[in-house]
Amino acid sequence: MYQCLRCGYVFTKEEMEEYFKDFKCPRCGYRILKKVRKEEPKVVKAI
């Protein structure tokens, strides 16, 4: 999942590649994107 920093639209990589060959927002065409991550913490097993 990616988020456009200009319009705030959240979309998948497949949706982005459907419209453009490079990394652009499908809605506004802005090239600066942010990778959206899960809010839950990553669980790491202690050694």
C-alpha distance matrix in Angstrom:
0.0 3.8 6.9 10.3 13.1 15.8 14.9 12.1 10.3 6.7 5.6 4.6 6.6 9.5 9.8 10.0 12.5 14.4 15.6 15.9 16.7 15.3 12.4 12.9 11.7 12.8 14.6 16.5 16.3 15.7 14.9 13.8 10.1 8.7 6.2 5.4 7.5 9.7 12.8 15.2 17.2 17.3 20.7 22.9 26.3 29.2 31.6
3.8 0.0 3.8 6.8 9.6 12.3 12.0 9.5 8.2 5.6 5.4 6.0 7.2 10.5 10.1 9.0 12.0 14.2 14.5 14.3 15.4 13.3 9.9 10.0 8.8 10.8 12.4 13.6 13.2 12.2 11.4 10.1 6.4 5.6 4.6 5.3 8.7 11.7 14.2 17.2 18.9 19.3 22.9 24.9 28.5 31.1 33.4
6.9 3.8 0.0 3.8 6.3 8.9 8.5 5.9 5.5 4.4 6.5 8.8 10.4 13.4 12.0 10.7 14.2 16.0 15.5 15.5 17.1 14.9 11.3 10.2 8.0 10.5 10.9 11.6 12.0 10.5 10.6 8.9 5.6 5.1 6.4 6.4 10.2 13.0 14.7 18.1 20.0 21.0 24.7 26.9 30.6 33.0 35.5
10.3 6.8 3.8 0.0 3.8 5.5 5.8 4.9 5.4 6.7 8.5 11.1 12.1 14.8 12.9 10.9 14.4 16.0 14.7 14.4 16.3 13.9 10.3 8.3 6.0 9.1 8.9 8.6 9.0 7.0 7.9 6.6 4.7 6.4 9.1 10.0 13.7 16.6 18.1 21.6 23.4 24.4 28.2 30.2 34.0 36.2 38.6
13.1 9.6 6.3 3.8 0.0 3.8 6.0 5.5 8.0 9.7 12.1 14.7 15.5 18.5 16.7 14.5 17.8 19.6 18.1 17.4 19.2 16.3 12.7 10.8 9.2 12.5 11.7 10.4 11.0 8.0 8.8 6.3 5.8 6.8 10.3 11.3 14.8 17.7 18.5 22.2 23.6 25.0 28.8 30.7 34.5 36.4 38.8
15.8 12.3 8.9 5.5 3.8 0.0 3.8 5.9 8.3 11.2 13.4 16.4 17.4 19.8 17.5 15.3 18.6 19.9 17.7 17.3 19.6 17.1 13.9 11.1 9.1 11.9 10.2 8.1 9.5 6.8 9.2 7.9 8.6 10.5 13.8 14.6 18.3 21.0 21.8 25.5 27.1 28.6 32.4 34.4 38.2 40.2 42.6
14.9 12.0 8.5 5.8 6.0 3.8 0.0 3.8 5.6 9.1 11.7 15.1 16.8 18.8 15.9 14.5 18.1 18.8 16.8 17.2 20.0 18.0 14.9 11.9 8.8 10.6 8.1 7.2 9.8 8.5 11.4 10.7 10.3 11.7 14.5 14.5 18.1 20.4 21.2 24.9 27.1 28.7 32.4 34.8 38.5 40.7 43.3
12.1 9.5 5.9 4.9 5.5 5.9 3.8 0.0 3.8 6.4 9.7 13.2 15.3 17.6 15.1 14.2 17.9 18.8 17.6 18.1 20.5 18.5 15.1 12.7 9.5 11.5 9.8 10.0 12.1 10.6 12.5 11.0 9.3 9.6 11.9 11.2 14.7 16.7 17.4 21.1 23.4 25.1 28.8 31.3 35.0 37.2 40.0
10.3 8.2 5.5 5.4 8.0 8.3 5.6 3.8 0.0 3.8 6.5 10.2 12.6 14.4 11.7 11.2 15.1 15.5 14.6 15.6 18.3 16.8 13.7 11.3 7.8 8.7 7.4 8.9 11.0 10.6 12.5 11.9 9.7 10.4 11.8 11.1 14.6 16.5 17.9 21.4 23.9 25.3 28.9 31.4 35.0 37.6 40.2
6.7 5.6 4.4 6.7 9.7 11.2 9.1 6.4 3.8 0.0 3.8 7.2 10.1 12.2 10.1 10.2 13.9 14.7 14.7 15.7 17.9 16.5 13.3 11.9 8.9 9.7 9.8 11.9 13.1 12.7 13.6 12.7 9.6 9.3 9.5 8.2 11.4 13.2 15.1 18.3 20.9 22.0 25.5 28.1 31.7 34.4 37.0
5.6 5.4 6.5 8.5 12.1 13.4 11.7 9.7 6.5 3.8 0.0 3.8 6.8 8.4 6.4 7.1 10.6 11.3 11.9 13.1 15.1 14.3 11.6 10.7 8.2 8.2 9.5 12.2 12.6 13.0 13.5 13.4 10.3 10.6 9.9 9.4 12.3 14.2 16.8 19.6 22.0 22.6 26.0 28.4 31.8 34.7 37.1
4.6 6.0 8.8 11.1 14.7 16.4 15.1 13.2 10.2 7.2 3.8 0.0 3.8 5.4 5.3 6.4 8.8 10.1 11.7 12.6 13.8 13.3 11.2 11.4 10.1 9.9 12.3 14.9 14.5 15.0 14.6 14.7 11.5 11.5 9.9 9.8 12.0 13.9 17.1 19.3 21.5 21.4 24.6 26.8 30.0 33.0 35.3
6.6 7.2 10.4 12.1 15.5 17.4 16.8 15.3 12.6 10.1 6.8 3.8 0.0 3.8 5.5 5.1 6.2 8.6 10.5 10.5 10.8 10.3 8.7 10.0 10.0 10.1 13.3 15.3 14.0 14.6 13.4 13.9 11.2 11.8 10.1 11.3 13.4 15.8 19.2 21.3 22.9 22.4 25.5 27.2 30.3 33.3 35.2
9.5 10.5 13.4 14.8 18.5 19.8 18.8 17.6 14.4 12.2 8.4 5.4 3.8 0.0 3.8 5.4 5.2 6.2 9.1 10.1 10.6 11.4 10.9 11.8 11.7 10.5 13.8 16.4 15.2 16.6 15.9 17.0 14.5 15.4 13.8 14.6 16.5 18.5 21.9 23.8 25.7 25.0 27.9 29.7 32.6 35.8 37.6
9.8 10.1 12.0 12.9 16.7 17.5 15.9 15.1 11.7 10.1 6.4 5.3 5.5 3.8 0.0 3.8 5.6 5.2 7.1 9.0 10.9 11.7 10.8 10.4 9.3 7.4 10.4 13.3 12.7 14.5 14.6 16.0 13.7 15.0 14.2 14.7 17.2 19.1 22.3 24.5 26.7 26.6 29.7 31.7 34.9 38.0 40.0
10.0 9.0 10.7 10.9 14.5 15.3 14.5 14.2 11.2 10.2 7.1 6.4 5.1 5.4 3.8 0.0 3.8 5.4 5.8 6.3 8.1 8.2 7.1 6.7 6.5 5.6 9.3 11.3 9.8 11.4 11.1 12.8 11.0 13.0 12.8 14.2 17.1 19.6 22.6 25.2 27.0 26.8 30.1 31.9 35.2 38.0 40.0
12.5 12.0 14.2 14.4 17.8 18.6 18.1 17.9 15.1 13.9 10.6 8.8 6.2 5.2 5.6 3.8 0.0 3.8 5.4 5.1 5.6 7.0 7.7 8.6 9.7 8.6 12.4 14.1 12.0 13.9 12.9 15.1 13.7 15.7 15.2 16.9 19.4 22.0 25.2 27.5 29.1 28.4 31.5 33.0 36.1 39.0 40.6
14.4 14.2 16.0 16.0 19.6 19.9 18.8 18.8 15.5 14.7 11.3 10.1 8.6 6.2 5.2 5.4 3.8 0.0 3.8 6.0 7.7 10.1 10.9 10.7 10.9 8.4 11.9 14.2 12.8 15.4 15.3 17.7 16.3 18.4 17.9 19.1 21.7 23.9 27.1 29.3 31.3 30.8 33.9 35.6 38.6 41.7 43.5
15.6 14.5 15.5 14.7 18.1 17.7 16.8 17.6 14.6 14.7 11.9 11.7 10.5 9.1 7.1 5.8 5.4 3.8 0.0 3.8 7.1 9.1 9.9 8.7 8.9 6.3 9.5 11.3 9.7 12.7 13.1 16.0 15.3 18.0 18.4 19.8 22.8 25.3 28.2 30.8 32.8 32.6 35.9 37.6 40.8 43.7 45.5
15.9 14.3 15.5 14.4 17.4 17.3 17.2 18.1 15.6 15.7 13.1 12.6 10.5 10.1 9.0 6.3 5.1 6.0 3.8 0.0 3.8 5.5 7.2 6.8 8.6 7.5 10.9 11.7 8.9 11.4 10.9 14.0 13.9 16.9 17.4 19.6 22.6 25.5 28.4 31.0 32.6 32.2 35.5 36.9 40.2 42.9 44.5
16.7 15.4 17.1 16.3 19.2 19.6 20.0 20.5 18.3 17.9 15.1 13.8 10.8 10.6 10.9 8.1 5.6 7.7 7.1 3.8 0.0 3.8 7.1 8.5 11.2 10.9 14.4 14.9 11.7 13.5 12.0 14.9 14.8 17.6 17.7 20.3 22.9 26.0 29.1 31.4 32.6 31.8 35.0 36.0 39.2 41.8 43.1
15.3 13.3 14.9 13.9 16.3 17.1 18.0 18.5 16.8 16.5 14.3 13.3 10.3 11.4 11.7 8.2 7.0 10.1 9.1 5.5 3.8 0.0 3.8 6.2 9.6 10.6 13.9 13.7 10.3 11.1 8.8 11.5 11.7 14.6 15.1 18.1 20.8 24.1 27.0 29.5 30.5 29.8 33.1 34.1 37.3 39.7 41.1
12.4 9.9 11.3 10.3 12.7 13.9 14.9 15.1 13.7 13.3 11.6 11.2 8.7 10.9 10.8 7.1 7.7 10.9 9.9 7.2 7.1 3.8 0.0 3.8 7.0 9.1 12.1 11.9 8.9 8.7 6.1 8.2 7.9 10.8 11.6 14.6 17.5 20.9 23.7 26.3 27.3 27.0 30.4 31.6 35.0 37.4 38.9
12.9 10.0 10.2 8.3 10.8 11.1 11.9 12.7 11.3 11.9 10.7 11.4 10.0 11.8 10.4 6.7 8.6 10.7 8.7 6.8 8.5 6.2 3.8 0.0 3.8 6.2 8.7 8.1 5.1 5.5 4.6 7.4 7.5 11.0 12.6 15.0 18.4 21.7 24.1 27.1 28.5 28.6 32.2 33.7 37.2 39.6 41.4
11.7 8.8 8.0 6.0 9.2 9.1 8.8 9.5 7.8 8.9 8.2 10.1 10.0 11.7 9.3 6.5 9.7 10.9 8.9 8.6 11.2 9.6 7.0 3.8 0.0 3.8 5.5 5.7 4.6 5.3 6.5 8.2 7.5 10.5 12.2 13.7 17.4 20.3 22.5 25.7 27.5 28.0 31.6 33.5 37.1 39.6 41.7
12.8 10.8 10.5 9.1 12.5 11.9 10.6 11.5 8.7 9.7 8.2 9.9 10.1 10.5 7.4 5.6 8.6 8.4 6.3 7.5 10.9 10.6 9.1 6.2 3.8 0.0 3.8 6.1 5.9 8.4 9.9 12.0 11.1 13.8 14.9 15.9 19.4 21.9 24.3 27.3 29.4 29.9 33.4 35.4 38.9 41.6 43.8
14.6 12.4 10.9 8.9 11.7 10.2 8.1 9.8 7.4 9.8 9.5 12.3 13.3 13.8 10.4 9.3 12.4 11.9 9.5 10.9 14.4 13.9 12.1 8.7 5.5 3.8 0.0 3.8 6.1 8.4 11.1 12.8 12.2 14.7 16.4 16.9 20.5 22.8 24.8 28.1 30.4 31.3 34.9 37.1 40.7 43.3 45.7
16.5 13.6 11.6 8.6 10.4 8.1 7.2 10.0 8.9 11.9 12.2 14.9 15.3 16.4 13.3 11.3 14.1 14.2 11.3 11.7 14.9 13.7 11.9 8.1 5.7 6.1 3.8 0.0 3.8 5.6 9.1 11.0 11.5 14.6 17.0 18.0 21.8 24.4 26.1 29.6 31.6 32.6 36.3 38.3 42.0 44.4 46.7
16.3 13.2 12.0 9.0 11.0 9.5 9.8 12.1 11.0 13.1 12.6 14.5 14.0 15.2 12.7 9.8 12.0 12.8 9.7 8.9 11.7 10.3 8.9 5.1 4.6 5.9 6.1 3.8 0.0 3.8 6.4 9.3 10.4 13.9 16.2 18.0 21.7 24.7 26.7 30.0 31.7 32.3 36.0 37.7 41.3 43.7 45.7
15.7 12.2 10.5 7.0 8.0 6.8 8.5 10.6 10.6 12.7 13.0 15.0 14.6 16.6 14.5 11.4 13.9 15.4 12.7 11.4 13.5 11.1 8.7 5.5 5.3 8.4 8.4 5.6 3.8 0.0 3.8 5.9 7.8 11.4 14.3 16.3 20.0 23.2 24.9 28.3 29.7 30.4 34.2 35.8 39.5 41.6 43.7
14.9 11.4 10.6 7.9 8.8 9.2 11.4 12.5 12.5 13.6 13.5 14.6 13.4 15.9 14.6 11.1 12.9 15.3 13.1 10.9 12.0 8.8 6.1 4.6 6.5 9.9 11.1 9.1 6.4 3.8 0.0 3.8 6.2 10.0 12.6 15.4 18.8 22.3 24.3 27.4 28.5 28.7 32.5 33.8 37.4 39.4 41.2
13.8 10.1 8.9 6.6 6.3 7.9 10.7 11.0 11.9 12.7 13.4 14.7 13.9 17.0 16.0 12.8 15.1 17.7 16.0 14.0 14.9 11.5 8.2 7.4 8.2 12.0 12.8 11.0 9.3 5.9 3.8 0.0 3.8 7.1 10.3 13.0 16.3 19.9 21.5 24.7 25.6 26.1 29.8 31.1 34.8 36.7 38.6
10.1 6.4 5.6 4.7 5.8 8.6 10.3 9.3 9.7 9.6 10.3 11.5 11.2 14.5 13.7 11.0 13.7 16.3 15.3 13.9 14.8 11.7 7.9 7.5 7.5 11.1 12.2 11.5 10.4 7.8 6.2 3.8 0.0 3.8 6.7 9.3 12.7 16.3 18.1 21.3 22.3 22.8 26.6 28.1 31.8 33.9 35.9
8.7 5.6 5.1 6.4 6.8 10.5 11.7 9.6 10.4 9.3 10.6 11.5 11.8 15.4 15.0 13.0 15.7 18.4 18.0 16.9 17.6 14.6 10.8 11.0 10.5 13.8 14.7 14.6 13.9 11.4 10.0 7.1 3.8 0.0 3.8 6.2 9.3 12.9 14.5 17.7 18.6 19.2 23.1 24.7 28.4 30.4 32.6
6.2 4.6 6.4 9.1 10.3 13.8 14.5 11.9 11.8 9.5 9.9 9.9 10.1 13.8 14.2 12.8 15.2 17.9 18.4 17.4 17.7 15.1 11.6 12.6 12.2 14.9 16.4 17.0 16.2 14.3 12.6 10.3 6.7 3.8 0.0 3.8 6.3 10.1 12.3 15.1 16.0 16.2 20.0 21.6 25.3 27.5 29.8
5.4 5.3 6.4 10.0 11.3 14.6 14.5 11.2 11.1 8.2 9.4 9.8 11.3 14.6 14.7 14.2 16.9 19.1 19.8 19.6 20.3 18.1 14.6 15.0 13.7 15.9 16.9 18.0 18.0 16.3 15.4 13.0 9.3 6.2 3.8 0.0 3.8 7.0 9.1 12.2 13.8 14.6 18.3 20.5 24.2 26.6 29.2
7.5 8.7 10.2 13.7 14.8 18.3 18.1 14.7 14.6 11.4 12.3 12.0 13.4 16.5 17.2 17.1 19.4 21.7 22.8 22.6 22.9 20.8 17.5 18.4 17.4 19.4 20.5 21.8 21.7 20.0 18.8 16.3 12.7 9.3 6.3 3.8 0.0 3.8 6.4 8.8 10.2 10.8 14.5 16.8 20.5 23.0 25.7
9.7 11.7 13.0 16.6 17.7 21.0 20.4 16.7 16.5 13.2 14.2 13.9 15.8 18.5 19.1 19.6 22.0 23.9 25.3 25.5 26.0 24.1 20.9 21.7 20.3 21.9 22.8 24.4 24.7 23.2 22.3 19.9 16.3 12.9 10.1 7.0 3.8 0.0 3.8 5.6 7.9 9.1 12.5 15.4 18.9 21.6 24.6
12.8 14.2 14.7 18.1 18.5 21.8 21.2 17.4 17.9 15.1 16.8 17.1 19.2 21.9 22.3 22.6 25.2 27.1 28.2 28.4 29.1 27.0 23.7 24.1 22.5 24.3 24.8 26.1 26.7 24.9 24.3 21.5 18.1 14.5 12.3 9.1 6.4 3.8 0.0 3.8 6.4 9.1 12.3 15.4 18.9 21.2 24.4
15.2 17.2 18.1 21.6 22.2 25.5 24.9 21.1 21.4 18.3 19.6 19.3 21.3 23.8 24.5 25.2 27.5 29.3 30.8 31.0 31.4 29.5 26.3 27.1 25.7 27.3 28.1 29.6 30.0 28.3 27.4 24.7 21.3 17.7 15.1 12.2 8.8 5.6 3.8 0.0 3.8 6.6 9.0 12.5 15.7 18.1 21.5
17.2 18.9 20.0 23.4 23.6 27.1 27.1 23.4 23.9 20.9 22.0 21.5 22.9 25.7 26.7 27.0 29.1 31.3 32.8 32.6 32.6 30.5 27.3 28.5 27.5 29.4 30.4 31.6 31.7 29.7 28.5 25.6 22.3 18.6 16.0 13.8 10.2 7.9 6.4 3.8 0.0 3.8 6.3 9.4 12.7 14.8 18.2
17.3 19.3 21.0 24.4 25.0 28.6 28.7 25.1 25.3 22.0 22.6 21.4 22.4 25.0 26.6 26.8 28.4 30.8 32.6 32.2 31.8 29.8 27.0 28.6 28.0 29.9 31.3 32.6 32.3 30.4 28.7 26.1 22.8 19.2 16.2 14.6 10.8 9.1 9.1 6.6 3.8 0.0 3.8 6.4 10.0 12.5 15.5
20.7 22.9 24.7 28.2 28.8 32.4 32.4 28.8 28.9 25.5 26.0 24.6 25.5 27.9 29.7 30.1 31.5 33.9 35.9 35.5 35.0 33.1 30.4 32.2 31.6 33.4 34.9 36.3 36.0 34.2 32.5 29.8 26.6 23.1 20.0 18.3 14.5 12.5 12.3 9.0 6.3 3.8 0.0 3.8 6.7 9.4 12.7
22.9 24.9 26.9 30.2 30.7 34.4 34.8 31.3 31.4 28.1 28.4 26.8 27.2 29.7 31.7 31.9 33.0 35.6 37.6 36.9 36.0 34.1 31.6 33.7 33.5 35.4 37.1 38.3 37.7 35.8 33.8 31.1 28.1 24.7 21.6 20.5 16.8 15.4 15.4 12.5 9.4 6.4 3.8 0.0 3.8 6.3 9.2
26.3 28.5 30.6 34.0 34.5 38.2 38.5 35.0 35.0 31.7 31.8 30.0 30.3 32.6 34.9 35.2 36.1 38.6 40.8 40.2 39.2 37.3 35.0 37.2 37.1 38.9 40.7 42.0 41.3 39.5 37.4 34.8 31.8 28.4 25.3 24.2 20.5 18.9 18.9 15.7 12.7 10.0 6.7 3.8 0.0 3.8 6.5
29.2 31.1 33.0 36.2 36.4 40.2 40.7 37.2 37.6 34.4 34.7 33.0 33.3 35.8 38.0 38.0 39.0 41.7 43.7 42.9 41.8 39.7 37.4 39.6 39.6 41.6 43.3 44.4 43.7 41.6 39.4 36.7 33.9 30.4 27.5 26.6 23.0 21.6 21.2 18.1 14.8 12.5 9.4 6.3 3.8 0.0 3.8
31.6 33.4 35.5 38.6 38.8 42.6 43.3 40.0 40.2 37.0 37.1 35.3 35.2 37.6 40.0 40.0 40.6 43.5 45.5 44.5 43.1 41.1 38.9 41.4 41.7 43.8 45.7 46.7 45.7 43.7 41.2 38.6 35.9 32.6 29.8 29.2 25.7 24.6 24.4 21.5 18.2 15.5 12.7 9.2 6.5 3.8 0.0
